Amino acid sequence: MTLWTGVFPAVTTKLTKDGQVDLAATAASVDRLITNGVAGVIVLPMLGENASMTMAEREAIIRAAVAAAKGRVPVLSGLAEITLANAQANARAYKSFGAQGLMVFPSLGYKTDPRETVEWYKSIAAASDLPIMIYNNPIAYGVDCTVEVLRDLVDTPQIVCIKEETGDIRRVTDMRVAFGDRFSIFCGVDDLIVESCALGVTGWVSGMTNVWPAECVRLFDLCQANRYPEARVMYKILTPSFHLDTHVKLVQYIKLAEHLVYGAPEWTRAPRLPLVGAERQHVIDTVTAAITALKAA
């Protein structure tokens, strides 16, 4: 069984100012992340503007990321669809493009009930042999893969990991009590990572790792080594920036942070627009404060 562990950034898709995919910048960011110690990368997550991309663009992004990774870490792709038929077809397609795993969203067009949620994930798992991470974010998508739902997925071997993004830290322990080590459990909320590590998560799907990969990997490693006093020092510095990962405009916020830290393009695809005014200044001030504090630490 595939066992994913470590920091897996949800990679932003780099764009030009006119909204075209910048494959060179995207591939360079994947290489930067891997060079700085991440254990895997996830392209085309929500943060990667998956729903805004054409199928041809998705293929190009996956292939570029796989080429940039050069086998050093697994490359997963987000799978975010409305219909089951499209989800199954794209699960097979993404494997043919080189993806080594899938982070599967619930249906984007309908809030499935528990029975339908089980059928959604079982049917997608049956479409290919790629290992699957369930993206459990009921706050954003209105569908919760509860412990009860997961009981009905235990016998689906392709489902190996849960990205836990309910915001309820108790869920980590509830899953451990119910399933032991059957699933890898990844924290999916940047500003809950230290708390989640204390309860035994095996990995972290992170947005702000795009900005500070070495620092986020170190934070996770400190927690895994039970060096919590040191981890709390870093966490205090980074948490105001981590809060940016939980806002509806996290794509714009994190891309602007990347631009400030290492010059990556900040552009997003409409209807998302560049940040302006006080909102933009808030992100700049937050990130700049972290840059200064990290240098002094």
C-alpha positions as CSV (number, residue, x, y, z in Angstrom):
1,M,0.0,0.0,0.0
2,T,1.2,3.5,-0.9
3,L,2.2,5.4,2.3
4,W,2.5,9.2,1.7
5,T,4.3,11.1,4.4
6,G,5.8,14.6,4.7
7,V,5.1,18.0,3.2
8,F,3.1,18.0,-0.1
9,P,2.6,21.6,-1.2
10,A,-0.6,22.4,-3.2
11,V,1.3,24.0,-6.0
12,T,0.1,27.3,-7.5
13,T,-0.2,27.4,-11.3
14,K,1.9,30.2,-12.6
15,L,0.2,32.5,-15.1
16,T,1.2,35.4,-17.3
17,K,-0.4,38.8,-16.8
18,D,-2.9,38.1,-19.6
19,G,-4.0,34.8,-17.9
20,Q,-2.0,32.3,-19.9
21,V,-0.4,29.3,-18.2
22,D,3.4,29.9,-17.7
23,L,4.7,26.4,-17.9
24,A,8.3,27.4,-17.4
25,A,7.6,29.3,-14.2
26,T,5.3,26.5,-12.9
27,A,8.1,23.9,-13.6
28,A,10.7,26.1,-11.9
29,S,8.5,26.4,-8.8
30,V,8.1,22.6,-8.7
31,D,11.9,22.2,-8.9
32,R,12.4,24.9,-6.2
33,L,10.0,23.0,-3.9
34,I,11.7,19.7,-4.3
35,T,15.1,21.2,-4.0
36,N,14.0,22.6,-0.6
37,G,12.9,19.2,0.7
38,V,9.2,18.6,0.1
39,A,8.2,15.0,0.0
40,G,5.7,15.3,-2.9
41,V,3.9,17.9,-4.9
42,I,0.2,18.3,-5.8
43,V,-0.5,20.2,-9.1
44,L,-4.0,21.4,-10.0
45,P,-5.3,21.7,-6.5
46,M,-7.9,24.3,-5.8
47,L,-5.0,26.6,-5.1
48,G,-3.7,25.8,-8.6
49,E,-7.0,27.1,-10.1
50,N,-8.0,23.7,-11.3
51,A,-11.5,24.6,-12.3
52,S,-10.3,27.5,-14.4
53,M,-8.1,25.3,-16.6
54,T,-8.9,23.6,-19.9
55,M,-8.2,19.9,-20.3
56,A,-5.2,20.7,-22.6
57,E,-3.8,23.1,-20.0
58,R,-4.2,20.4,-17.3
59,E,-2.3,17.9,-19.4
60,A,0.5,20.4,-20.0
61,I,0.8,21.3,-16.3
62,I,0.9,17.6,-15.2
63,R,3.5,16.7,-17.8
64,A,5.6,19.8,-17.0
65,A,5.5,19.0,-13.3
66,V,6.4,15.3,-13.8
67,A,9.3,16.4,-16.1
68,A,10.5,18.9,-13.4
69,A,10.3,16.3,-10.6
70,K,12.5,13.9,-12.4
71,G,11.3,11.0,-10.2
72,R,12.5,12.7,-7.0
73,V,9.1,12.8,-5.4
74,P,5.6,11.7,-6.3
75,V,3.5,14.1,-8.4
76,L,-0.2,14.1,-7.6
77,S,-2.9,15.9,-9.5
78,G,-6.0,17.4,-8.1
79,L,-9.2,15.8,-9.6
80,A,-12.1,18.2,-9.4
81,E,-15.2,17.5,-11.5
82,I,-18.9,17.8,-11.5
83,T,-20.0,14.5,-13.0
84,L,-18.8,11.0,-12.1
85,A,-18.2,10.2,-15.8
86,N,-15.8,13.1,-16.2
87,A,-14.1,12.3,-13.0
88,Q,-13.5,8.7,-14.0
89,A,-12.3,9.6,-17.5
90,N,-9.9,12.2,-16.1
91,A,-8.6,9.9,-13.5
92,R,-7.5,7.6,-16.4
93,A,-6.2,10.6,-18.4
94,Y,-4.2,12.1,-15.6
95,K,-2.4,8.7,-15.1
96,S,-1.6,8.7,-18.8
97,F,-0.1,12.2,-18.4
98,G,2.3,10.9,-15.7
99,A,0.5,11.6,-12.4
100,Q,1.4,9.2,-9.7
101,G,-1.6,9.9,-7.5
102,L,-4.8,11.9,-7.3
103,M,-6.2,14.3,-4.7
104,V,-9.9,13.8,-5.3
105,F,-12.5,16.5,-4.6
106,P,-16.2,15.8,-3.9
107,S,-18.5,16.6,-6.8
108,L,-18.2,20.3,-7.5
109,G,-21.8,20.5,-8.8
110,Y,-23.8,18.8,-6.1
111,K,-23.6,18.2,-2.3
112,T,-23.7,14.5,-2.1
113,D,-25.2,12.7,0.9
114,P,-23.1,10.1,2.8
115,R,-24.3,7.2,0.6
116,E,-23.6,9.2,-2.6
117,T,-20.2,10.3,-1.3
118,V,-19.1,6.7,-0.7
119,E,-20.2,5.8,-4.2
120,W,-18.4,8.8,-5.7
121,Y,-15.1,7.8,-4.2
122,K,-15.5,4.1,-4.8
123,S,-16.4,4.7,-8.5
124,I,-13.4,7.0,-9.1
125,A,-11.1,4.5,-7.4
126,A,-12.3,1.8,-9.7
127,A,-11.5,3.9,-12.8
128,S,-7.7,3.7,-12.4
129,D,-5.2,2.1,-10.1
130,L,-3.7,5.4,-8.9
131,P,-3.6,5.9,-5.2
132,I,-6.1,8.5,-4.0
133,M,-6.0,11.2,-1.3
134,I,-9.5,12.3,-0.4
135,Y,-9.8,16.1,-0.2
136,N,-12.1,16.5,2.8
137,N,-13.0,20.2,3.0
138,P,-16.7,20.5,4.1
139,I,-16.3,24.2,4.8
140,A,-15.7,25.0,1.2
141,Y,-17.6,22.2,-0.6
142,G,-20.4,21.2,1.8
143,V,-19.5,17.5,1.8
144,D,-17.9,15.8,4.8
145,C,-16.1,12.5,4.7
146,T,-16.9,11.6,8.2
147,V,-15.6,8.6,10.1
148,E,-18.8,6.9,9.2
149,V,-18.3,7.6,5.5
150,L,-14.7,6.4,5.7
151,R,-15.9,3.1,7.3
152,D,-17.5,2.3,4.0
153,L,-14.2,3.1,2.1
154,V,-11.8,1.0,4.2
155,D,-12.1,-1.8,1.7
156,T,-11.2,0.4,-1.3
157,P,-7.4,-0.1,-1.5
158,Q,-6.8,2.8,-3.9
159,I,-7.9,5.2,-1.2
160,V,-4.8,5.6,0.9
161,C,-4.9,9.1,2.4
162,I,-7.2,11.8,3.8
163,K,-6.5,15.5,3.5
164,E,-8.2,16.6,6.7
165,E,-9.6,20.1,6.4
166,T,-12.6,20.2,8.6
167,G,-11.0,22.6,11.0
168,D,-12.0,20.3,13.8
169,I,-8.7,19.1,15.3
170,R,-10.5,16.2,17.1
171,R,-11.1,14.5,13.8
172,V,-7.5,13.4,13.6
173,T,-7.8,11.4,16.8
174,D,-11.3,10.1,15.8
175,M,-9.8,8.7,12.6
176,R,-6.9,7.1,14.4
177,V,-9.2,5.5,16.9
178,A,-11.5,4.1,14.2
179,F,-8.9,3.1,11.6
180,G,-5.5,2.9,13.2
181,D,-2.9,3.3,10.4
182,R,-5.2,2.3,7.6
183,F,-5.1,5.8,6.1
184,S,-2.4,8.3,6.0
185,I,-3.8,11.5,7.5
186,F,-2.6,14.8,6.2
187,C,-3.2,18.2,7.8
188,G,-4.9,20.4,5.1
189,V,-4.9,23.6,7.1
190,D,-1.7,25.6,7.4
191,D,-2.6,27.3,10.7
192,L,-3.4,23.9,12.3
193,I,-0.2,22.1,11.4
194,V,1.5,22.0,14.9
195,E,-1.7,20.9,16.6
196,S,-2.3,18.2,13.9
197,C,1.3,16.9,14.3
198,A,0.8,16.6,18.0
199,L,-2.1,14.2,17.3
200,G,-0.2,12.1,14.8
201,V,-0.8,13.3,11.2
202,T,1.6,11.7,8.7
203,G,1.8,14.7,6.3
204,W,0.8,18.2,5.4
205,V,-0.9,19.5,2.3
206,S,0.3,23.1,2.5
207,G,-0.4,26.3,0.6
208,M,2.3,28.6,2.2
209,T,5.0,26.0,1.5
210,N,4.9,27.5,-2.0
211,V,6.3,30.6,-0.3
212,W,8.7,29.2,2.3
213,P,9.4,25.5,1.4
214,A,12.6,25.0,3.5
215,E,11.0,26.7,6.5
216,C,7.8,24.7,6.3
217,V,9.6,21.4,5.8
218,R,11.7,22.3,8.9
219,L,8.6,23.2,10.9
220,F,7.0,19.8,10.0
221,D,10.3,17.9,10.8
222,L,10.6,19.6,14.2
223,C,7.1,18.5,15.0
224,Q,7.8,14.9,13.8
225,A,10.9,14.8,16.0
226,N,8.8,16.0,19.0
227,R,10.9,19.2,19.2
228,Y,7.8,21.3,19.9
229,P,9.5,24.2,21.8
230,E,11.5,25.0,18.6
231,A,8.5,24.4,16.4
232,R,6.4,26.9,18.4
233,V,9.0,29.6,17.8
234,M,8.7,29.1,14.0
235,Y,5.0,28.7,14.2
236,K,4.5,32.0,16.0
237,I,6.4,33.7,13.2
238,L,4.6,32.0,10.4
239,T,1.0,31.7,11.7
240,P,-0.1,35.2,10.7
241,S,0.9,34.3,7.1
242,F,-0.6,30.8,7.5
243,H,-3.9,32.5,8.2
244,L,-3.8,33.7,4.6
245,D,-4.2,30.1,3.5
246,T,-7.7,29.9,5.1
247,H,-9.3,32.9,3.3
248,V,-11.5,32.7,0.2
249,K,-8.8,34.7,-1.6
250,L,-6.0,32.3,-0.7
251,V,-5.0,32.0,-4.3
252,Q,-4.4,35.7,-4.7
253,Y,-2.8,35.9,-1.2
254,I,-0.4,33.1,-1.7
255,K,0.6,34.1,-5.2
256,L,1.3,37.6,-3.9
257,A,3.4,36.2,-1.1
258,E,5.4,34.1,-3.6
259,H,6.0,37.2,-5.6
260,L,7.3,39.1,-2.6
261,V,9.5,36.3,-1.4
262,Y,11.1,35.0,-4.6
263,G,9.7,37.0,-7.5
264,A,7.2,34.5,-8.9
265,P,4.4,35.9,-11.0
266,E,1.3,36.8,-8.9
267,W,-1.2,36.8,-11.7
268,T,-4.5,34.8,-11.5
269,R,-7.2,34.0,-14.0
270,A,-10.4,35.9,-13.9
271,P,-12.8,36.1,-12.2
272,R,-10.0,36.4,-9.6
273,L,-8.4,39.8,-9.9
274,P,-5.2,41.2,-8.5
275,L,-5.3,42.5,-5.0
276,V,-5.6,46.3,-4.4
277,G,-5.8,48.8,-1.7
278,A,-5.9,47.9,2.0
279,E,-6.3,44.2,1.3
280,R,-3.2,44.1,-0.8
281,Q,-1.3,46.1,1.8
282,H,-2.4,43.7,4.6
283,V,-0.9,40.8,2.7
284,I,2.3,42.7,2.0
285,D,2.6,43.8,5.7
286,T,2.0,40.2,6.9
287,V,4.5,38.6,4.6
288,T,7.1,41.3,5.1
289,A,6.9,40.9,8.9
290,A,7.5,37.2,8.5
291,I,10.4,37.7,6.2
292,T,12.0,40.0,8.8
293,A,11.3,37.7,11.7
294,L,12.7,34.6,9.9
295,K,15.9,36.5,9.1
296,A,16.3,37.4,12.8
297,A,15.4,33.9,14.2
